[in-house]
């Protein structure tokens, strides 16, 4: 089933990911996409925000399931080694979010997450 639906599901996830990124970039200044826009899994988004202290954003997002580190080192609380390797500064890496979209992610959930992330970034920057 996964193989049969992979292409269609990839297109759907890409559309949702791009919708989320567009919402964040439209409503906030200082949003940085970490990594390539094209060379990534369709359900993966890693972004950083100017003006946010280390781990503050993650603590402010209690109703959205996001992470700050890489999936392969979730127990490591320091800045992502992957982000450092692609040239992301330590400050931006510490203010990064890793967002995973999946088979059951809906557009309504994407809009909810965008609203909560925008609210948290604005509140933390004030």
N, CA, C and O atoms as a GROMACS GRO file, in nm:
protein
  504
    1UNK      N    1   0.082  -0.118   0.000
    1UNK     CA    2   0.000   0.000   0.000
    1UNK      C    3   0.088   0.126   0.000
    1UNK      O    4   0.057   0.222  -0.070
    2UNK      N    5   0.195   0.125   0.078
    2UNK     CA    6   0.283   0.242   0.085
    2UNK      C    7   0.345   0.271  -0.052
    2UNK      O    8   0.351   0.387  -0.094
    3UNK      N    9   0.390   0.168  -0.119
    3UNK     CA   10   0.450   0.187  -0.252
    3UNK      C   11   0.346   0.236  -0.350
    3UNK      O   12   0.374   0.324  -0.431
    4UNK      N   13   0.227   0.181  -0.344
    4UNK     CA   14   0.121   0.219  -0.438
    4UNK      C   15   0.079   0.365  -0.420
    4UNK      O   16   0.041   0.431  -0.517
    5UNK      N   17   0.086   0.415  -0.297
    5UNK     CA   18   0.038   0.550  -0.269
    5UNK      C   19   0.150   0.652  -0.249
    5UNK      O   20   0.123   0.768  -0.221
    6UNK      N   21   0.277   0.609  -0.262
    6UNK     CA   22   0.390   0.694  -0.230
    6UNK      C   23   0.393   0.823  -0.313
    6UNK      O   24   0.413   0.931  -0.256
    7UNK      N   25   0.375   0.816  -0.442
    7UNK     CA   26   0.384   0.935  -0.526
    7UNK      C   27   0.272   1.034  -0.492
    7UNK      O   28   0.297   1.153  -0.474
    8UNK      N   29   0.151   0.985  -0.484
    8UNK     CA   30   0.037   1.072  -0.453
    8UNK      C   31   0.050   1.133  -0.313
    8UNK      O   32   0.022   1.251  -0.294
    9UNK      N   33   0.094   1.052  -0.218
    9UNK     CA   34   0.111   1.100  -0.081
    9UNK      C   35   0.224   1.202  -0.074
    9UNK      O   36   0.214   1.300   0.000
   10UNK      N   37   0.331   1.181  -0.148
   10UNK     CA   38   0.441   1.277  -0.153
   10UNK      C   39   0.395   1.412  -0.204
   10UNK      O   40   0.436   1.515  -0.151
   11UNK      N   41   0.312   1.413  -0.306
   11UNK     CA   42   0.258   1.537  -0.362
   11UNK      C   43   0.171   1.608  -0.258
   11UNK      O   44   0.179   1.730  -0.243
   12UNK      N   45   0.088   1.532  -0.188
   12UNK     CA   46   0.000   1.590  -0.086
   12UNK      C   47   0.083   1.650   0.029
   12UNK      O   48   0.055   1.761   0.074
   13UNK      N   49   0.185   1.577   0.075
   13UNK     CA   50   0.268   1.627   0.184
   13UNK      C   51   0.348   1.750   0.141
   13UNK      O   52   0.364   1.843   0.220
   14UNK      N   53   0.397   1.751   0.019
   14UNK     CA   54   0.470   1.867  -0.032
   14UNK      C   55   0.379   1.990  -0.033
   14UNK      O   56   0.422   2.099   0.005
   15UNK      N   57   0.256   1.974  -0.077
   15UNK     CA   58   0.161   2.085  -0.079
   15UNK      C   59   0.136   2.137   0.063
   15UNK      O   60   0.133   2.258   0.084
   16UNK      N   61   0.119   2.047   0.159
   16UNK     CA   62   0.097   2.089   0.298
   16UNK      C   63   0.221   2.159   0.355
   16UNK      O   64   0.210   2.261   0.423
   17UNK      N   65   0.339   2.103   0.327
   17UNK     CA   66   0.463   2.163   0.377
   17UNK      C   67   0.481   2.304   0.321
   17UNK      O   68   0.515   2.396   0.395
   18UNK      N   69   0.458   2.320   0.193
   18UNK     CA   70   0.473   2.451   0.130
   18UNK      C   71   0.368   2.550   0.183
   18UNK      O   72   0.396   2.669   0.196
   19UNK      N   73   0.249   2.501   0.213
   19UNK     CA   74   0.145   2.586   0.272
   19UNK      C   75   0.190   2.636   0.410
   19UNK      O   76   0.174   2.754   0.441
   20UNK      N   77   0.244   2.546   0.491
   20UNK     CA   78   0.291   2.585   0.624
   20UNK      C   79   0.405   2.686   0.613
   20UNK      O   80   0.404   2.787   0.682
   21UNK      N   81   0.501   2.660   0.528
   21UNK     CA   82   0.613   2.751   0.512
   21UNK      C   83   0.565   2.888   0.463
   21UNK      O   84   0.610   2.991   0.513
   22UNK      N   85   0.475   2.889   0.368
   22UNK     CA   86   0.421   3.015   0.315
   22UNK      C   87   0.352   3.096   0.424
   22UNK      O   88   0.371   3.217   0.433
   23UNK      N   89   0.273   3.030   0.507
   23UNK     CA   90   0.204   3.100   0.617
   23UNK      C   91   0.305   3.165   0.711
   23UNK      O   92   0.288   3.280   0.751
   24UNK      N   93   0.411   3.091   0.746
   24UNK     CA   94   0.509   3.144   0.840
   24UNK      C   95   0.587   3.260   0.780
   24UNK      O   96   0.609   3.361   0.847
   25UNK      N   97   0.628   3.247   0.655
   25UNK     CA   98   0.706   3.352   0.589
   25UNK      C   99   0.621   3.477   0.564
   25UNK      O  100   0.671   3.589   0.574
   26UNK      N  101   0.493   3.459   0.533
   26UNK     CA  102   0.404   3.573   0.510
   26UNK      C  103   0.378   3.653   0.637
   26UNK      O  104   0.366   3.775   0.632
   27UNK      N  105   0.368   3.584   0.750
   27UNK     CA  106   0.328   3.651   0.874
   27UNK      C  107   0.444   3.690   0.966
   27UNK      O  108   0.424   3.765   1.061
   28UNK      N  109   0.564   3.639   0.938
   28UNK     CA  110   0.678   3.666   1.025
   28UNK      C  111   0.800   3.709   0.944
   28UNK      O  112   0.822   3.662   0.833
   29UNK      N  113   0.879   3.799   1.001
   29UNK     CA  114   1.010   3.831   0.946
   29UNK      C  115   1.111   3.736   1.009
   29UNK      O  116   1.084   3.676   1.113
   30UNK      N  117   1.225   3.722   0.945
   30UNK     CA  118   1.334   3.646   1.005
   30UNK      C  119   1.309   3.498   1.015
   30UNK      O  120   1.351   3.434   1.112
   31UNK      N  121   1.241   3.440   0.916
   31UNK     CA  122   1.220   3.295   0.910
   31UNK      C  123   1.323   3.239   0.814
   31UNK      O  124   1.338   3.288   0.702
   32UNK      N  125   1.394   3.136   0.857
   32UNK     CA  126   1.498   3.075   0.774
   32UNK      C  127   1.466   2.928   0.751
   32UNK      O  128   1.444   2.852   0.845
   33UNK      N  129   1.464   2.888   0.626
   33UNK     CA  130   1.451   2.747   0.592
   33UNK      C  131   1.588   2.684   0.604
   33UNK      O  132   1.684   2.731   0.542
   34UNK      N  133   1.599   2.580   0.683
   34UNK     CA  134   1.726   2.511   0.701
   34UNK      C  135   1.734   2.395   0.603
   34UNK      O  136   1.653   2.302   0.608
   35UNK      N  137   1.830   2.402   0.515
   35UNK     CA  138   1.846   2.299   0.414
   35UNK      C  139   1.784   2.340   0.283
   35UNK      O  140   1.732   2.451   0.268
   36UNK      N  141   1.789   2.251   0.189
   36UNK     CA  142   1.738   2.276   0.056
   36UNK      C  143   1.586   2.273   0.054
   36UNK      O  144   1.523   2.195   0.126
   37UNK      N  145   1.528   2.358  -0.027
   37UNK     CA  146   1.383   2.357  -0.041
   37UNK      C  147   1.337   2.238  -0.124
   37UNK      O  148   1.230   2.183  -0.100
   38UNK      N  149   1.418   2.197  -0.221
   38UNK     CA  150   1.378   2.089  -0.312
   38UNK      C  151   1.432   1.953  -0.270
   38UNK      O  152   1.364   1.852  -0.285
   39UNK      N  153   1.554   1.949  -0.219
   39UNK     CA  154   1.618   1.822  -0.186
   39UNK      C  155   1.592   1.784  -0.041
   39UNK      O  156   1.681   1.787   0.044
   40UNK      N  157   1.468   1.747  -0.014
   40UNK     CA  158   1.429   1.704   0.121
   40UNK      C  159   1.304   1.618   0.108
   40UNK      O  160   1.236   1.622   0.005
   41UNK      N  161   1.275   1.544   0.210
   41UNK     CA  162   1.153   1.465   0.210
   41UNK      C  163   1.032   1.558   0.210
   41UNK      O  164   1.037   1.664   0.274
   42UNK      N  165   0.926   1.523   0.142
   42UNK     CA  166   0.811   1.613   0.132
   42UNK      C  167   0.745   1.643   0.266
   42UNK      O  168   0.684   1.749   0.281
   43UNK      N  169   0.756   1.554   0.362
   43UNK     CA  170   0.693   1.575   0.492
   43UNK      C  171   0.785   1.633   0.596
   43UNK      O  172   0.756   1.625   0.716
   44UNK      N  173   0.898   1.691   0.554
   44UNK     CA  174   0.997   1.744   0.647
   44UNK      C  175   1.012   1.894   0.630
   44UNK      O  176   1.026   1.943   0.518
   45UNK      N  177   1.008   1.967   0.741
   45UNK     CA  178   1.034   2.110   0.740
   45UNK      C  179   1.119   2.143   0.860
   45UNK      O  180   1.084   2.108   0.973
   46UNK      N  181   1.232   2.210   0.838
   46UNK     CA  182   1.318   2.254   0.946
   46UNK      C  183   1.341   2.403   0.925
   46UNK      O  184   1.395   2.445   0.823
   47UNK      N  185   1.300   2.482   1.023
   47UNK     CA  186   1.306   2.628   1.012
   47UNK      C  187   1.363   2.688   1.140
   47UNK      O  188   1.353   2.630   1.248
   48UNK      N  189   1.422   2.807   1.124
   48UNK     CA  190   1.475   2.883   1.237
   48UNK      C  191   1.418   3.023   1.233
   48UNK      O  192   1.372   3.070   1.129
   49UNK      N  193   1.421   3.088   1.348
   49UNK     CA  194   1.362   3.221   1.363
   49UNK      C  195   1.461   3.316   1.428
   49UNK      O  196   1.518   3.285   1.533
   50UNK      N  197   1.483   3.431   1.365
   50UNK     CA  198   1.568   3.534   1.425
   50UNK      C  199   1.504   3.583   1.555
   50UNK      O  200   1.382   3.589   1.568
   51UNK      N  201   1.590   3.618   1.652
   51UNK     CA  202   1.544   3.684   1.773
   51UNK      C  203   1.480   3.596   1.876
   51UNK      O  204   1.411   3.645   1.966
   52UNK      N  205   1.501   3.465   1.866
   52UNK     CA  206   1.443   3.373   1.964
   52UNK      C  207   1.558   3.303   2.037
   52UNK      O  208   1.647   3.248   1.973
   53UNK      N  209   1.556   3.306   2.169
   53UNK     CA  210   1.661   3.242   2.247
   53UNK      C  211   1.653   3.091   2.241
   53UNK      O  212   1.549   3.035   2.206
   54UNK      N  213   1.762   3.024   2.275
   54UNK     CA  214   1.768   2.878   2.270
   54UNK      C  215   1.655   2.811   2.348
   54UNK      O  216   1.630   2.845   2.464
   55UNK      N  217   1.589   2.719   2.284
   55UNK     CA  218   1.485   2.634   2.342
   55UNK      C  219   1.360   2.708   2.390
   55UNK      O  220   1.266   2.644   2.439
   56UNK      N  221   1.356   2.839   2.377
   56UNK     CA  222   1.238   2.914   2.423
   56UNK      C  223   1.116   2.883   2.336
   56UNK      O  224   1.005   2.870   2.388
   57UNK      N  225   1.137   2.873   2.206
   57UNK     CA  226   1.025   2.848   2.116
   57UNK      C  227   0.965   2.711   2.143
   57UNK      O  228   0.843   2.696   2.149
   58UNK      N  229   1.049   2.612   2.158
   58UNK     CA  230   1.000   2.477   2.185
   58UNK      C  231   0.918   2.474   2.314
   58UNK      O  232   0.814   2.407   2.320
   59UNK      N  233   0.963   2.544   2.414
   59UNK     CA  234   0.889   2.549   2.541
   59UNK      C  235   0.756   2.621   2.528
   59UNK      O  236   0.661   2.590   2.600
   60UNK      N  237   0.747   2.717   2.435
   60UNK     CA  238   0.624   2.794   2.416
   60UNK      C  239   0.520   2.722   2.332
   60UNK      O  240   0.404   2.762   2.328
   61UNK      N  241   0.560   2.616   2.266
   61UNK     CA  242   0.468   2.544   2.176
   61UNK      C  243   0.421   2.414   2.240
   61UNK      O  244   0.454   2.305   2.194
   62UNK      N  245   0.343   2.427   2.344
   62UNK     CA  246   0.299   2.308   2.418
   62UNK      C  247   0.184   2.233   2.350
   62UNK      O  248   0.158   2.118   2.385
   63UNK      N  249   0.116   2.296   2.255
   63UNK     CA  250   0.001   2.232   2.190
   63UNK      C  251   0.033   2.184   2.048
   63UNK      O  252  -0.056   2.137   1.977
   64UNK      N  253   0.160   2.197   2.007
   64UNK     CA  254   0.200   2.152   1.874
   64UNK      C  255   0.317   2.056   1.891
   64UNK      O  256   0.413   2.087   1.963
   65UNK      N  257   0.310   1.941   1.827
   65UNK     CA  258   0.417   1.841   1.839
   65UNK      C  259   0.528   1.874   1.740
   65UNK      O  260   0.518   1.846   1.620
   66UNK      N  261   0.635   1.935   1.792
   66UNK     CA  262   0.752   1.971   1.713
   66UNK      C  263   0.876   1.933   1.792
   66UNK      O  264   0.868   1.898   1.910
   67UNK      N  265   0.991   1.939   1.727
   67UNK     CA  266   1.117   1.908   1.793
   67UNK      C  267   1.218   2.014   1.756
   67UNK      O  268   1.199   2.089   1.660
   68UNK      N  269   1.327   2.020   1.832
   68UNK     CA  270   1.431   2.115   1.798
   68UNK      C  271   1.555   2.047   1.743
   68UNK      O  272   1.637   2.112   1.677
   69UNK      N  273   1.571   1.920   1.767
   69UNK     CA  274   1.689   1.849   1.720
   69UNK      C  275   1.660   1.761   1.601
   69UNK      O  276   1.548   1.760   1.548
   70UNK      N  277   1.761   1.689   1.559
   70UNK     CA  278   1.741   1.597   1.448
   70UNK      C  279   1.675   1.470   1.500
   70UNK      O  280   1.687   1.435   1.617
   71UNK      N  281   1.606   1.401   1.412
   71UNK     CA  282   1.535   1.279   1.452
   71UNK      C  283   1.632   1.171   1.498
   71UNK      O  284   1.597   1.089   1.583
   72UNK      N  285   1.752   1.170   1.443
   72UNK     CA  286   1.846   1.064   1.477
   72UNK      C  287   1.918   1.089   1.609
   72UNK      O  288   1.990   1.001   1.656
   73UNK      N  289   1.901   1.206   1.668
   73UNK     CA  290   1.967   1.233   1.797
   73UNK      C  291   1.871   1.305   1.891
   73UNK      O  292   1.906   1.408   1.948
   74UNK      N  293   1.752   1.251   1.905
   74UNK     CA  294   1.648   1.318   1.983
   74UNK      C  295   1.684   1.333   2.131
   74UNK      O  296   1.627   1.419   2.198
   75UNK      N  297   1.775   1.252   2.183
   75UNK     CA  298   1.814   1.264   2.323
   75UNK      C  299   1.917   1.375   2.344
   75UNK      O  300   1.938   1.419   2.458
   76UNK      N  301   1.981   1.422   2.238
   76UNK     CA  302   2.081   1.528   2.246
   76UNK      C  303   2.011   1.662   2.252
   76UNK      O  304   1.934   1.696   2.162
   77UNK      N  305   2.035   1.740   2.358
   77UNK     CA  306   1.965   1.868   2.375
   77UNK      C  307   2.041   1.985   2.314
   77UNK      O  308   1.990   2.097   2.313
   78UNK      N  309   2.162   1.964   2.265
   78UNK     CA  310   2.239   2.072   2.203
   78UNK      C  311   2.192   2.099   2.062
   78UNK      O  312   2.110   2.026   2.007
   79UNK      N  313   2.246   2.207   2.002
   79UNK     CA  314   2.210   2.238   1.864
   79UNK      C  315   2.242   2.121   1.771
   79UNK      O  316   2.338   2.047   1.793
   80UNK      N  317   2.163   2.106   1.669
   80UNK     CA  318   2.177   1.996   1.576
   80UNK      C  319   2.311   1.997   1.504
   80UNK      O  320   2.352   2.100   1.450
   81UNK      N  321   2.381   1.885   1.506
   81UNK     CA  322   2.507   1.872   1.432
   81UNK      C  323   2.481   1.879   1.282
   81UNK      O  324   2.566   1.926   1.206
   82UNK      N  325   2.364   1.833   1.238
   82UNK     CA  326   2.329   1.839   1.097
   82UNK      C  327   2.316   1.984   1.053
   82UNK      O  328   2.367   2.022   0.948
   83UNK      N  329   2.248   2.066   1.132
   83UNK     CA  330   2.234   2.207   1.098
   83UNK      C  331   2.370   2.277   1.097
   83UNK      O  332   2.396   2.359   1.010
   84UNK      N  333   2.455   2.245   1.193
   84UNK     CA  334   2.590   2.303   1.195
   84UNK      C  335   2.667   2.263   1.070
   84UNK      O  336   2.739   2.344   1.012
   85UNK      N  337   2.652   2.138   1.027
   85UNK     CA  338   2.725   2.089   0.910
   85UNK      C  339   2.681   2.157   0.781
   85UNK      O  340   2.760   2.166   0.686
   86UNK      N  341   2.558   2.206   0.775
   86UNK     CA  342   2.513   2.275   0.653
   86UNK      C  343   2.528   2.427   0.666
   86UNK      O  344   2.481   2.502   0.580
   87UNK      N  345   2.595   2.473   0.774
   87UNK     CA  346   2.628   2.614   0.786
   87UNK      C  347   2.531   2.699   0.864
   87UNK      O  348   2.543   2.822   0.861
   88UNK      N  349   2.435   2.640   0.934
   88UNK     CA  350   2.343   2.718   1.016
   88UNK      C  351   2.416   2.760   1.144
   88UNK      O  352   2.479   2.677   1.209
   89UNK      N  353   2.408   2.888   1.178
   89UNK     CA  354   2.477   2.937   1.297
   89UNK      C  355   2.423   2.869   1.422
   89UNK      O  356   2.310   2.818   1.424
   90UNK      N  357   2.504   2.869   1.528
   90UNK     CA  358   2.461   2.805   1.653
   90UNK      C  359   2.336   2.872   1.708
   90UNK      O  360   2.249   2.804   1.762
   91UNK      N  361   2.327   3.005   1.696
   91UNK     CA  362   2.210   3.077   1.746
   91UNK      C  363   2.083   3.039   1.672
   91UNK      O  364   1.980   3.015   1.735
   92UNK      N  365   2.090   3.033   1.539
   92UNK     CA  366   1.972   2.993   1.462
   92UNK      C  367   1.940   2.846   1.484
   92UNK      O  368   1.823   2.808   1.490
   93UNK      N  369   2.041   2.763   1.496
   93UNK     CA  370   2.016   2.620   1.520
   93UNK      C  371   1.944   2.600   1.653
   93UNK      O  372   1.860   2.511   1.665
   94UNK      N  373   1.977   2.682   1.751
   94UNK     CA  374   1.912   2.672   1.882
   94UNK      C  375   1.768   2.723   1.878
   94UNK      O  376   1.689   2.693   1.967
   95UNK      N  377   1.734   2.800   1.774
   95UNK     CA  378   1.598   2.853   1.759
   95UNK      C  379   1.529   2.786   1.642
   95UNK      O  380   1.448   2.847   1.571
   96UNK      N  381   1.561   2.660   1.621
   96UNK     CA  382   1.504   2.588   1.507
   96UNK      C  383   1.392   2.494   1.551
   96UNK      O  384   1.386   2.450   1.666
   97UNK      N  385   1.304   2.466   1.457
   97UNK     CA  386   1.198   2.368   1.476
   97UNK      C  387   1.206   2.266   1.366
   97UNK      O  388   1.224   2.300   1.249
   98UNK      N  389   1.194   2.140   1.403
   98UNK     CA  390   1.181   2.032   1.306
   98UNK      C  391   1.037   1.987   1.310
   98UNK      O  392   0.986   1.944   1.414
   99UNK      N  393   0.971   1.997   1.195
   99UNK     CA  394   0.830   1.964   1.186
   99UNK      C  395   0.814   1.850   1.088
   99UNK      O  396   0.859   1.857   0.974
  100UNK      N  397   0.749   1.744   1.134
  100UNK     CA  398   0.722   1.630   1.048
  100UNK      C  399   0.574   1.620   1.016
  100UNK      O  400   0.489   1.626   1.104
  101UNK      N  401   0.544   1.605   0.888
  101UNK     CA  402   0.407   1.586   0.843
  101UNK      C  403   0.392   1.441   0.803
  101UNK      O  404   0.486   1.379   0.752
  102UNK      N  405   0.275   1.386   0.824
  102UNK     CA  406   0.256   1.245   0.795
  102UNK      C  407   0.127   1.215   0.721
  102UNK      O  408   0.053   1.305   0.681
  103UNK      N  409   0.104   1.088   0.704
  103UNK     CA  410  -0.009   1.039   0.626
  103UNK      C  411  -0.143   1.097   0.670
  103UNK      O  412  -0.231   1.119   0.587
  104UNK      N  413  -0.159   1.121   0.797
  104UNK     CA  414  -0.289   1.166   0.848
  104UNK      C  415  -0.292   1.316   0.879
  104UNK      O  416  -0.390   1.365   0.935
  105UNK      N  417  -0.186   1.389   0.845
  105UNK     CA  418  -0.184   1.533   0.867
  105UNK      C  419  -0.283   1.600   0.772
  105UNK      O  420  -0.288   1.569   0.653
  106UNK      N  421  -0.363   1.692   0.828
  106UNK     CA  422  -0.464   1.762   0.749
  106UNK      C  423  -0.427   1.909   0.730
  106UNK      O  424  -0.342   1.962   0.801
  107UNK      N  425  -0.491   1.973   0.635
  107UNK     CA  426  -0.468   2.116   0.613
  107UNK      C  427  -0.514   2.196   0.735
  107UNK      O  428  -0.453   2.298   0.768
  108UNK      N  429  -0.619   2.152   0.801
  108UNK     CA  430  -0.665   2.221   0.922
  108UNK      C  431  -0.558   2.215   1.031
  108UNK      O  432  -0.538   2.313   1.102
  109UNK      N  433  -0.492   2.102   1.044
  109UNK     CA  434  -0.384   2.090   1.142
  109UNK      C  435  -0.265   2.178   1.105
  109UNK      O  436  -0.200   2.235   1.193
  110UNK      N  437  -0.236   2.190   0.977
  110UNK     CA  438  -0.128   2.277   0.931
  110UNK      C  439  -0.160   2.422   0.967
  110UNK      O  440  -0.074   2.494   1.017
  111UNK      N  441  -0.284   2.465   0.942
  111UNK     CA  442  -0.323   2.602   0.976
  111UNK      C  443  -0.320   2.625   1.128
  111UNK      O  444  -0.278   2.731   1.173
  112UNK      N  445  -0.363   2.527   1.204
  112UNK     CA  446  -0.357   2.536   1.350
  112UNK      C  447  -0.211   2.552   1.396
  112UNK      O  448  -0.180   2.639   1.476
  113UNK      N  449  -0.122   2.466   1.342
  113UNK     CA  450   0.020   2.474   1.379
  113UNK      C  451   0.079   2.608   1.339
  113UNK      O  452   0.153   2.668   1.417
  114UNK      N  453   0.048   2.656   1.220
  114UNK     CA  454   0.099   2.786   1.175
  114UNK      C  455   0.053   2.896   1.270
  114UNK      O  456   0.134   2.980   1.310
  115UNK      N  457  -0.074   2.896   1.306
  115UNK     CA  458  -0.127   2.998   1.399
  115UNK      C  459  -0.050   2.995   1.531
  115UNK      O  460  -0.011   3.100   1.582
  116UNK      N  461  -0.030   2.877   1.586
  116UNK     CA  462   0.037   2.864   1.716
  116UNK      C  463   0.184   2.904   1.709
  116UNK      O  464   0.235   2.968   1.800
  117UNK      N  465   0.252   2.866   1.600
  117UNK     CA  466   0.393   2.903   1.585
  117UNK      C  467   0.406   3.054   1.570
  117UNK      O  468   0.492   3.115   1.633
  118UNK      N  469   0.321   3.114   1.487
  118UNK     CA  470   0.324   3.259   1.468
  118UNK      C  471   0.298   3.330   1.601
  118UNK      O  472   0.371   3.423   1.636
  119UNK      N  473   0.197   3.289   1.674
  119UNK     CA  474   0.166   3.350   1.804
  119UNK      C  475   0.285   3.340   1.899
  119UNK      O  476   0.318   3.437   1.967
  120UNK      N  477   0.348   3.223   1.904
  120UNK     CA  478   0.460   3.202   1.995
  120UNK      C  479   0.580   3.288   1.956
  120UNK      O  480   0.642   3.349   2.043
  121UNK      N  481   0.613   3.295   1.828
  121UNK     CA  482   0.726   3.376   1.783
  121UNK      C  483   0.702   3.523   1.814
  121UNK      O  484   0.792   3.591   1.866
  122UNK      N  485   0.584   3.573   1.784
  122UNK     CA  486   0.552   3.713   1.812
  122UNK      C  487   0.562   3.741   1.961
  122UNK      O  488   0.620   3.841   2.002
  123UNK      N  489   0.506   3.653   2.043
  123UNK     CA  490   0.509   3.672   2.189
  123UNK      C  491   0.652   3.669   2.242
  123UNK      O  492   0.687   3.750   2.327
  124UNK      N  493   0.735   3.578   2.192
  124UNK     CA  494   0.872   3.567   2.241
  124UNK      C  495   0.960   3.683   2.194
  124UNK      O  496   1.057   3.719   2.262
  125UNK      N  497   0.927   3.740   2.081
  125UNK     CA  498   1.005   3.855   2.032
  125UNK      C  499   0.967   3.985   2.100
  125UNK      O  500   1.046   4.080   2.099
  126UNK      N  501   0.850   3.992   2.161
  126UNK     CA  502   0.806   4.116   2.227
  126UNK      C  503   0.875   4.139   2.358
  126UNK      O  504   0.849   4.239   2.425
   0.00000   0.00000   0.00000
